[in-house]
Amino acid sequence: MDYVATGINTDIFYSILKFLRQNKWRLDLEYDEKMFDKGIDFDLYQFSKDGEIILLVWDNWFEGEIKASKKRLEELSGHFSFEIFDNGTEYLHQPDLIQSMSKLIKFYK
């Protein structure tokens, strides 16, 4: 079962991305860099490793959201000192988020 953490500070959010890359998580998809607002108003990434998926979304209003297993969220929150809470999300509770944004996403698989 996946859990969602919301309200993750922008600096922490991007540190988590760096951490995942350094720890051999595979980048499966991201919000396309051709989009004029990438990293300014919106960003999205999906990583995978050993059958596990982490989905991360950031926007300039609500900051970061992460959807992952409870164990993974606890690991990340311990390492990066953020609290795990779900105040409702703008994006990650949408079951068809990736499909609905498919034209705006760069896929690496």
Backbone as a ProteinNet text record, in pm:
[ID]
protein_1_A
[PRIMARY]
MDYVATGINTDIFYSILKFLRQNKWRLDLEYDEKMFDKGIDFDLYQFSKDGEIILLVWDNWFEGEIKASKKRLEELSGHFSFEIFDNGTEYLHQPDLIQSMSKLIKFYK
[TERTIARY]
84.7	0	88.6	53.7	128.9	69	156.4	119	165.2	106.8	143.3	185.6	298.1	343.6	331.8	282.7	262.4	336.1	342.1	399.6	549.6	618.5	762.8	834.2	915.4	991.3	1063.2	1067.1	1126.8	1272	1353.2	1493.8	1506.7	1424.8	1426.1	1379.8	1276	1223.5	1334.1	1407	1512.1	1633.1	1655.9	1761.5	1723.8	1596.8	1549.6	1571.3	1544.5	1569.6	1716.7	1803.7	1948.2	1985.7	1931	1956.2	1913.4	1795.8	1746.8	1839.4	1881.3	1972.4	2105.3	2157.7	2285.8	2276.5	2155.5	2136.1	2074.6	2102.5	2070.5	1922.6	1839.5	1700.1	1693.9	1615.3	1604.7	1495.8	1530.3	1432.8	1350	1220.3	1131	1063.8	1030.9	964.1	981	963.6	965.9	885.5	843.9	777.5	876.6	833	921.7	988.7	1120.8	1196.5	1159.3	1085.7	1039	922.7	862.4	751.5	808.6	752.1	805.7	807.3	721.2	710.8	780.8	858.6	927.3	1019.1	999.3	1082.3	1051.6	962.4	922.4	785.7	690.1	554.9	520.2	586.7	548	666.2	669	766.8	710	750.3	701.3	809.6	827.6	926.7	871.5	913.2	886.6	1016.9	1052.2	1170.4	1127.1	1209.7	1182.7	1312.8	1297.9	1411.8	1355.4	1400.7	1359.5	1207.8	1136.2	990.7	916.4	987	924.7	922.3	815.4	798.3	782.5	849.4	832.7	789.8	679.1	627.2	637.9	696.2	719	662.2	588.9	532	563.5	594.1	620.2	547.5	490.5	443.7	474.2	467.6	509.8	408.1	291.4	190.9	194	201	189.3	321.4	425.5	558.1	551.1	631.7	648.7	547.4	518.6	437.1	514	511.3	576.5	479.1	468.4	386.8	480.8	480.2	570.6	517.4	589.5	553.4	576.2	506.5	522.7	668.7	729.2	868.3	960.5	939	1025	1005.2	879.7	854.9	919.6	912.7	976.4	1128.1	1185.4	1329.7	1367.6	1294.4	1324.2	1302.5	1195.1	1167.7	1273.8	1324	1431.1	1560.3	1589.7	1714.2	1709.5	1592.6	1581.5	1505.2	1467	1402.3	1276.7	1185	1053.5	949.1	837.5	729.2	640.8	595.2	503.4	361.8	296.2	154.4	91	-35.7	-110.8	-226.2	-209.2	-314	-402.8	-410.2	-479.8	-381.7	-387.1	-289.3	-357.8	-281.5	-327.9	-321.9	-225	-196.9	-197.8	-131.4	-98.9	-213.3	-327.9	-443.4	-524.5	-480	-547.1	-499.2	-587.6	-545	-491.9	-529	-486.9	-393.6	-317.5	-232.2	-136.1	-63.2	35.3	-33.9	-142.6	-214.7	-267.3	-324.1	-381.6	-275	-151.9	-43.3	53.6	19.4	114.3	175.9	105.7	160.7	261	267.4	357.3	476.3	486.4	585.1	684.8	809.3	912.8	932.7	913.1	924.2	1061.4	1122.8	1255.4	1252.5	1140.9	1132.1	1134.5
-118.4	0	123.9	219.5	343.2	448.6	532.8	645.2	772.5	884.4	1012.8	1107.1	1173.9	1280.4	1410.9	1514.8	1643.2	1754.4	1870	1988.7	1979.4	1907.4	1890.1	2012	2073.2	2192.1	2170.8	2274.9	2266.8	2220.2	2274.8	2234.3	2086.8	2041.3	1900.3	1814.2	1857.3	1783.7	1757.3	1861.2	1844.3	1769.3	1774.4	1692.7	1545	1514.7	1376.6	1324.4	1406.8	1364.6	1329	1412.7	1388.2	1258.8	1239.8	1119.6	993.6	996.5	879.7	846.5	947.5	924.7	864.9	916.9	869.7	728.5	685.7	553.4	454.4	478.6	385.1	358	456.6	448.6	490.1	418.1	446.2	550.2	653.7	754.3	696.9	679.9	622.2	729.2	840.7	948	1078	1187.3	1318.7	1415.6	1520.8	1630.1	1680.4	1688.2	1717.4	1853.7	1853.7	1979	2079.8	2036.4	2129	2215.6	2176.6	2254.6	2381.3	2494.2	2623	2640.2	2568.6	2588.7	2481	2392.5	2286.1	2347.3	2306.8	2353.9	2495.7	2562.5	2698.1	2693.6	2630.6	2616.2	2471.8	2376.9	2236.5	2146	2029	1925.7	1790.9	1685	1550.3	1449.8	1348.5	1243.5	1110.7	1004.3	869.9	791.6	729.6	645.6	504.4	406.6	268.3	197.2	95.8	12.6	-114.2	-228.3	-357.4	-371.4	-326.6	-339	-233.8	-145.2	-38.5	90.6	166.6	292.3	407	517.9	642.5	748.8	814.1	920.2	1051.7	1152.4	1281.2	1392.9	1483.1	1597.9	1722.6	1829.2	1957.7	2067.5	2161	2283.6	2401.2	2519.7	2637.4	2682.5	2622.6	2658.8	2565.7	2435.3	2335.5	2266.5	2296.4	2236.2	2087.2	2005.1	1867.3	1769.6	1667.9	1553.5	1428.7	1326.9	1200.3	1087.1	997.1	876.4	756.9	678.8	563.7	470.5	362.3	271.9	343.3	296.8	355.5	345.4	231.5	210	310.6	332.5	424.9	568.6	607.3	743	764.2	662.7	673.7	687.1	612.2	621.5	761.4	812.1	944.8	1055	1044	1147.9	1148	1031.8	1024.9	1083.8	1057.1	1105.8	1256.1	1306.1	1446.9	1533.6	1476.7	1552.2	1628.1	1554.8	1613.7	1524.5	1584.7	1508.8	1448.1	1327	1260.8	1296.1	1372.5	1398.4	1419.2	1390.4	1400.8	1496.3	1618.3	1719.6	1721.9	1610.4	1608.4	1659.9	1607	1645.9	1710	1785.9	1845	1740.9	1649.1	1561.3	1411.8	1368.6	1226.5	1135.4	1187.8	1101.2	1080.6	1140.3	1120	986.4	889	756.6	754.5	850.6	851.6	968.8	1014.4	1131.2	1115.2	1004.9	983.6	977.5	905.4	894.4	1030.6	1106.1	1235.7	1337	1316.8	1409.5	1351.3	1240.9	1168	1252.3	1349.1	1433.2	1536.1	1550.5	1648.4	1582.4	1450.5	1372.4	1309.8	1305.2	1234.8	1099.8	991.7	855.6	798.7	727.2	668.6	518.1	454.2	307.5	266.9
0	0	0	-84.4	-92.2	-0.7	50.8	135.2	67.2	106	48.4	159.6	139	227.9	150.1	214.7	147.3	220.9	157	218.3	240.8	155.5	171	113.3	194.9	156.7	23.8	-58	-191.7	-188.4	-99.8	-92.8	-56.5	35.9	74	-43.2	-111.2	-226.7	-328.9	-366.1	-467.2	-411.9	-282.2	-220.3	-227.3	-211.2	-221.9	-363.6	-464.1	-602.7	-622	-573.2	-583.9	-511.9	-393.2	-314.4	-390.3	-449.5	-522.9	-639.6	-711.9	-824.9	-776.5	-667.4	-614	-557.8	-523.6	-465.5	-563.5	-689.7	-797.9	-819.4	-785.8	-825.5	-972.2	-1050	-1192.8	-1217.3	-1291.3	-1330.8	-1445.1	-1421.8	-1522.2	-1607	-1543.7	-1616.4	-1540.4	-1613.7	-1550.9	-1636.5	-1572.6	-1643.1	-1746.9	-1869.6	-1982.1	-1968.3	-1988.7	-1977.8	-2086.6	-2186.7	-2290.2	-2241.8	-2131.1	-2075.9	-2011.8	-2046.3	-2002.5	-1851.2	-1779.5	-1634.7	-1551.4	-1617.4	-1542.9	-1437.8	-1314.4	-1205	-1159.7	-1227.8	-1189.7	-1122.5	-1190.3	-1136.8	-1103.3	-1171.3	-1157.2	-1190.1	-1126.1	-1157.3	-1114.7	-1182.6	-1155.2	-1191.7	-1107.9	-1131.3	-1081.5	-1148.5	-1097.7	-1104.2	-991.2	-980.2	-945	-981	-941.7	-907.4	-822.3	-782.9	-719.3	-768.2	-711.9	-700.2	-801.5	-803.2	-724	-659	-580.5	-661.8	-646.1	-720.1	-621.6	-653.9	-580.2	-680.4	-651.9	-737.4	-660.5	-723.5	-658.8	-745.7	-684	-753.7	-672.9	-742.2	-676.8	-753.4	-680.9	-745.3	-653.4	-710.3	-634.9	-530.6	-526.5	-425.6	-305.4	-332	-225.1	-192.5	-267.7	-255.8	-286.3	-217.7	-259.7	-204.1	-284.2	-245.7	-286.7	-202.7	-235.9	-208.4	-305.1	-290.2	-295	-187.4	-176.4	-68.2	-47.6	62	195	297.2	430.3	475.1	452.5	490.7	422	293.3	217.8	265.3	288.4	339.1	475.2	562.3	693.5	679.1	586.7	562.7	514.3	416.2	362.3	465.4	542.4	642.4	752.2	787.1	885.5	833.7	708.3	647.6	620.4	580.9	540.4	640.1	751.4	860.6	815.9	754.9	729.3	793.7	827.9	889.6	781.8	808.9	716.3	756.8	674.1	694	558.9	553	429.1	453.1	409.6	422.1	298.9	232.1	104.6	1.7	-115.2	-215.5	-333.7	-401.7	-525.6	-637.1	-630.5	-743.8	-713.6	-608.8	-594.4	-554.7	-520.7	-497.4	-625	-734	-862.6	-919.9	-933.8	-979.3	-1122.2	-1203.4	-1343.5	-1374.3	-1276.9	-1294.4	-1411.9	-1416.1	-1522.4	-1658	-1665.6	-1792.4	-1837.1	-1745.6	-1782.4	-1823.1	-1778.4	-1811.6	-1914.6	-1975.6	-2060.1	-2172.1	-2223.5	-2328.9	-2276.7	-2145.5	-2083.9	-2014.4	-2028.6	-1955.5	-2052.9	-2009.7	-2084	-2016.3	-2093.2	-2041.8	-2076.1	-1982.7	-2003.7	-2017.8	-1996.8	-2007.7	-2151.6
[MASK]
+++++++++++++++++++++++++++++++++++++++++++++++++++++++++++++++++++++++++++++++++++++++++++++++++++++++++++++

